[in-house]
Amino acid sequence: MDRRAFLRAATGLGAAAAIGGGIPGLTDLVTGGRPTDRSGAPVAEGGPLRIGYLPITDASPLLVAHAQGRFAAAGVPAARPVLFRGWESLAQAFTAGEVDVAHLLMPFAIQLRYALGASVRMVAWNHTNGSALTVGPGISDVRDLAGRRVAIPFWWSIHNVMLQRILRGAGLRPVVREDPSAEAGTVALVVMSPADMLPALSTGAVAGYIVADPFNAAAEIRKVGRIARFVGDVWRDHACCVVVVRQELIDTAPHAVQAVTDGVAGAQQWITADCTGTAGLLSTDRYLPQPLPAITRALTYPPAEHAATLRNAGWSGERIGFAPFPFPSYTAALVGAMRGTVVDGDTSFLDRVDPATVHTELTDDRFVRRSIDSLGGPGAFGLPASLTRTEEVSPA
């Protein structure tokens, strides 16, 4: 599938650009973001492991694992991870075999598998929480977003799913390809590259955005926006981005997949123990291009500063977490939430997704179970010994 066909099938970005009304970055999102370094042959053919990522703190475990040489120590050399500007360009590179491993929006992974037939397999969670709804000046309450535009990073993202829950909880209605109306209580959603969100907020092109950090922290530091709600305060310890590989890699190079999950899980433990050091590593080695204060803040939000925004203080929803196990209950619940989400594109593929079997079809957790066992068991990650849980989703 060529790039144009992929974008049309996966995202409907032409329509997104049309409703953007000249919002900065939408043209770049459609036309840019290709990788500049393909890093040689696929790992299954003896080449180095090729990793793709977006510059967000969600990618920290993959980036830290690479920086600390964890993949190479397991006998799988890895090229420096390639930074992408947008999710669709990363997904295209992944499905085309240009990268072997990626952190990908979990709803997008479901779409790739069931709508486009990609042989994507989730092998671990990359993180939990780590996203927020940030709003600009003049927005003191979610209800103030009526008649305004809000940016999301992708249609099939936990950000879009949860933003719509938050909006409906405030009595608002999300709309696509429609001018927003304060009188009608509608909010227009626009897809935007995460890197373009803060400039759009600062110029008033959008009234808010919902995205992974450190873009929320950066808005606070630059005093152009404030965090109105943490996504982790709505869905407790949810997964936004997950580690994905293609089935081909599992079949031809299972040792590489094991090295990936071992590296990610080990990095997660290290990050949890030293968030400040993690921020320094990601900044110093230029894995993340944002300023060090924004990265540090994103990894260490002081709860007291955001107490007024938290409805479930015991959930620690303001803090990004790091635990690798992909819970089946979350996958099933996510599919249900996706079915009620408005997007600019086809949703019929969800009719073919059975919540009872989707986790098994999408996930191969053999590798991460071995990683967890080798690193002290579930308790070492703050996980229940049974590796099962009940999803906790708050009224918006």
C-alpha positions in Angstrom: 0.0 0.0 0.0 1.5 3.3 -1.0 1.7 6.3 1.3 -1.3 8.1 -0.2 -3.5 5.0 0.0 -2.4 4.3 3.5 -3.2 7.7 4.8 -6.6 7.7 3.1 -7.5 4.3 4.5 -6.1 4.8 7.9 -6.9 8.4 8.8 -9.0 10.4 6.4 -6.5 13.2 6.9 -7.7 15.1 3.8 -10.9 15.8 5.7 -8.9 16.7 8.8 -6.9 19.3 6.9 -10.2 20.7 5.4 -11.7 21.3 8.9 -8.3 22.6 10.2 -8.9 26.1 8.7 -5.2 26.7 8.1 -4.2 25.5 11.6 -0.3 25.3 11.5 1.1 21.8 11.1 -1.8 20.0 9.3 -0.1 20.2 5.9 3.2 18.9 7.4 1.3 16.1 9.1 0.0 14.9 5.7 3.2 15.4 3.7 6.1 15.1 6.1 7.6 12.8 8.7 9.4 10.2 6.7 12.4 8.6 8.4 15.8 9.7 7.2 17.7 6.6 8.2 16.5 3.1 7.4 19.4 1.6 9.3 20.1 -1.4 7.0 18.6 -4.8 6.7 15.7 -6.1 8.8 16.8 -7.6 12.1 15.4 -10.9 11.0 18.0 -10.9 8.2 20.9 -10.1 10.5 20.7 -6.3 10.5 20.4 -4.1 13.6 17.1 -3.7 15.4 15.3 -0.7 13.9 13.1 1.3 16.3 10.6 4.1 15.4 9.1 6.6 17.9 7.4 9.9 18.4 9.1 12.5 20.7 7.0 11.9 23.8 7.6 10.6 27.2 5.5 7.5 26.4 8.5 6.3 24.4 10.9 6.5 27.3 11.3 2.8 28.0 12.4 2.0 24.4 14.7 5.1 24.3 16.3 4.3 27.7 16.7 0.7 26.8 18.6 1.8 23.7 20.6 4.4 25.5 21.7 1.9 28.1 22.7 -0.7 25.6 20.1 -3.2 26.9 19.3 -4.7 23.4 22.9 -5.1 22.5 23.7 -6.7 25.8 21.0 -9.3 24.9 22.9 -10.0 21.6 20.6 -7.9 19.4 22.4 -4.7 18.2 20.1 -1.8 17.7 20.4 1.3 15.5 19.6 4.6 17.0 15.8 5.0 17.2 14.3 7.1 14.3 12.1 10.0 15.3 8.8 10.5 13.4 6.6 13.6 13.5 3.2 11.9 13.2 1.6 8.6 14.0 0.5 7.7 10.5 4.1 8.1 9.1 5.4 5.9 11.9 2.7 3.3 11.3 3.3 3.2 7.5 7.0 2.7 8.1 6.2 -0.1 10.6 3.8 -1.9 8.3 6.2 -1.5 5.3 9.0 -3.2 7.2 11.1 -0.1 7.5 11.2 -0.3 11.3 11.0 -3.5 13.3 9.7 -2.2 16.7 7.5 0.8 17.5 5.6 2.3 20.3 2.1 2.8 18.8 -1.2 4.2 20.0 -3.1 1.1 21.1 -6.4 2.0 19.4 -4.4 2.6 16.2 -2.8 -0.9 16.6 -6.3 -2.3 16.7 -7.3 -0.4 13.6 -4.1 -1.5 11.7 -4.9 -5.2 12.5 -8.6 -5.2 11.8 -9.2 -2.5 9.3 -6.0 -2.8 7.2 -5.0 -6.4 7.9 -1.6 -5.6 9.2 0.2 -8.4 11.1 0.8 -6.2 14.1 1.3 -7.9 17.5 1.4 -6.1 20.8 4.1 -7.6 23.0 4.1 -5.2 26.0 2.7 -1.9 27.3 5.2 0.9 27.0 3.7 2.9 29.9 0.5 3.8 31.8 -1.1 7.3 32.0 1.1 10.2 30.8 -1.4 12.3 28.9 -3.6 15.3 29.7 -6.1 17.8 28.3 -4.4 21.2 28.2 -6.4 24.4 27.6 -5.6 28.0 26.8 -6.3 31.3 28.5 -10.0 32.0 29.0 -10.9 28.3 29.5 -11.7 27.9 33.2 -14.0 24.9 32.8 -14.4 22.2 30.2 -17.8 23.7 29.3 -16.0 26.8 28.1 -14.8 24.7 25.1 -18.2 24.9 23.5 -17.9 26.6 20.1 -14.1 26.0 20.1 -11.6 23.7 18.4 -9.6 21.1 20.3 -6.6 19.2 18.8 -6.0 15.5 19.1 -3.0 13.5 17.9 -4.9 10.9 15.9 -8.5 9.7 15.4 -7.8 6.3 16.8 -6.0 7.3 20.0 -6.9 7.0 23.7 -6.8 10.8 23.6 -9.7 11.1 21.2 -11.6 8.3 23.1 -11.2 10.0 26.5 -11.6 13.6 25.3 -15.0 12.7 24.0 -15.9 11.1 27.3 -14.8 14.3 29.1 -16.7 16.5 26.7 -19.9 14.5 27.0 -19.6 14.5 30.7 -19.6 18.3 30.5 -22.7 18.3 28.3 -20.8 19.0 25.1 -20.9 17.2 21.8 -17.8 16.5 19.7 -18.1 17.1 16.0 -16.1 16.4 12.9 -16.1 18.3 9.6 -18.5 20.8 11.2 -18.0 24.3 12.5 -18.3 24.3 16.3 -21.2 26.2 17.9 -21.3 27.6 21.4 -25.1 27.7 21.2 -25.3 24.1 20.2 -22.7 23.0 22.7 -20.4 21.5 20.1 -16.6 21.2 20.0 -14.7 20.6 16.7 -12.0 18.0 16.8 -8.9 18.4 14.6 -6.0 16.1 14.1 -2.6 17.7 14.7 1.0 16.5 15.1 1.9 16.7 18.8 4.8 19.1 18.0 2.4 21.6 16.4 -0.1 21.7 19.3 1.6 24.1 21.6 2.2 26.7 18.8 -1.4 26.3 17.8 -2.6 26.9 21.4 -0.3 29.9 21.9 -1.7 31.6 18.7 -5.3 30.8 19.6 -5.8 28.4 16.6 -7.1 25.9 19.0 -8.6 26.3 22.5 -7.0 23.2 23.8 -5.3 19.9 23.0 -5.1 16.5 24.5 -1.9 14.6 24.0 1.0 12.8 25.7 3.7 14.7 27.6 5.9 16.6 27.6 3.7 18.9 25.5 1.4 19.5 28.5 4.2 20.3 30.8 5.8 22.6 28.2 2.6 24.6 28.0 2.6 25.1 31.7 6.2 26.1 31.8 5.8 28.6 28.9 2.6 29.9 30.6 0.5 29.5 27.4 -1.9 26.9 28.8 -2.9 24.9 31.9 -3.8 21.3 32.5 -7.5 20.9 32.9 -7.6 17.1 33.3 -5.2 14.2 33.4 -6.3 11.3 31.3 -5.1 8.9 34.0 -7.6 10.6 36.3 -10.4 9.4 34.0 -9.2 5.8 33.2 -6.9 4.5 35.9 -3.5 3.2 34.7 -4.6 3.0 31.1 -2.2 2.2 28.3 -1.8 4.9 25.7 1.2 3.5 23.7 2.2 -0.1 23.4 5.2 -1.9 22.0 4.4 -3.6 18.7 6.2 -5.8 16.3 5.1 -7.7 13.2 4.3 -11.4 13.4 7.1 -11.9 10.9 9.6 -10.9 13.6 8.1 -13.2 16.1 8.3 -16.1 13.7 11.8 -15.4 12.3 13.7 -13.8 15.2 12.0 -14.6 18.6 15.3 -13.9 20.3 15.1 -10.3 19.2 11.5 -10.0 20.5 12.6 -11.4 23.8 15.5 -8.8 23.9 12.9 -6.1 23.2 10.7 -7.0 26.1 13.6 -7.6 28.4 15.0 -4.3 27.5 11.8 -2.4 27.9 10.9 -4.0 31.2 14.3 -3.4 32.6 14.3 0.2 31.5 10.8 0.6 33.1 12.2 -0.4 36.4 15.2 2.0 36.1 12.9 4.9 35.1 10.6 4.3 38.0 13.5 4.4 40.4 15.1 7.6 38.9 12.6 9.8 37.0 14.9 12.8 37.2 17.9 10.9 35.9 15.7 9.6 33.1 14.8 13.1 32.1 18.5 14.0 32.0 19.4 11.0 29.8 16.6 11.7 27.3 17.5 15.3 27.1 21.3 15.0 27.0 21.3 12.3 24.4 18.7 14.3 22.4 16.2 11.5 22.2 13.6 14.0 23.1 14.0 17.5 21.6 12.0 19.4 24.3 13.7 21.4 27.0 14.9 19.5 30.1 12.6 21.3 32.5 9.5 20.2 30.5 10.7 16.5 30.3 11.5 16.5 34.0 8.2 18.0 34.9 6.3 15.5 32.8 8.0 12.6 34.7 7.6 14.2 38.1 4.4 16.2 38.3 4.0 17.5 41.9 0.5 16.3 42.9 -0.1 19.4 45.1 0.1 21.7 42.1 -2.8 19.9 40.3 -4.9 18.8 43.3 -7.8 20.9 42.0 -7.9 19.0 38.7 -7.9 15.5 40.3 -11.2 13.8 41.0 -9.5 10.5 41.9 -6.4 11.6 43.9 -5.7 8.0 44.9 -5.2 6.9 41.3 -2.0 9.1 40.9 -3.4 9.9 37.4 -1.1 12.9 37.1 2.0 10.6 37.0 3.1 8.6 34.1 3.7 5.0 35.1 5.9 2.2 33.8 4.7 -1.5 33.9 4.9 -3.8 30.9 2.1 -6.3 31.2 -0.8 -5.8 28.8 -4.0 -6.6 30.7 -6.7 -8.4 28.7 -9.4 -6.5 30.5 -8.1 -3.2 29.2 -8.0 -4.4 25.6 -11.7 -5.6 25.8 -12.8 -2.4 27.4 -11.0 -0.3 25.0 -12.8 -1.8 22.0 -16.1 -1.0 23.7 -15.0 2.6 24.2 -13.8 2.9 20.6 -17.3 1.9 19.4 -18.7 5.0 20.9 -16.1 7.3 19.5 -16.6 9.8 16.7 -13.9 9.8 14.0 -13.4 11.1 10.5 -13.2 7.8 8.8 -14.6 4.2 8.6 -15.6 2.5 11.8 -17.1 -0.6 10.4 -14.0 -2.7 11.2 -15.1 -2.6 14.8 -18.0 -4.8 13.9 -15.5 -7.5 13.2 -13.7 -7.1 16.6 -14.9 -9.4 19.3 -14.1 -8.0 22.7 -13.8 -11.6 24.1 -11.1 -12.6 21.6 -9.4 -9.3 20.6 -6.7 -9.5 23.2 -5.5 -13.0 22.2 -5.6 -12.0 18.5 -3.7 -8.8 19.0 -1.3 -9.8 21.8 1.6 -12.2 22.3 2.5 -11.9 25.9 4.8 -14.9 26.2 7.9 -12.7 26.0 6.8 -10.1 28.5 5.8 -12.7 31.0 9.3 -14.2 30.9 10.7 -10.6 31.2 8.6 -9.9 34.3 9.6 -13.2 35.9 13.3 -12.6 35.3 13.1 -9.1 36.9 11.5 -10.1 40.2 7.9 -11.0 39.2 4.8 -8.9 39.0 5.3 -7.4 42.5 8.5 -5.8 41.3 6.4 -3.7 38.9 3.6 -3.0 41.3 1.4 -5.5 39.5 -1.0 -8.1 41.0 0.4 -11.6 41.2 -2.5 -12.9 39.2 -1.8 -10.4 36.4 -5.5 -9.7 36.2 -7.4 -6.5 37.1 -10.8 -4.8 36.9 -10.9 -1.6 34.8 -11.6 1.6 36.7 -13.1 4.4 34.5 -14.4 7.5 36.2 -17.5 9.4 35.2 -16.0 12.2 33.1 
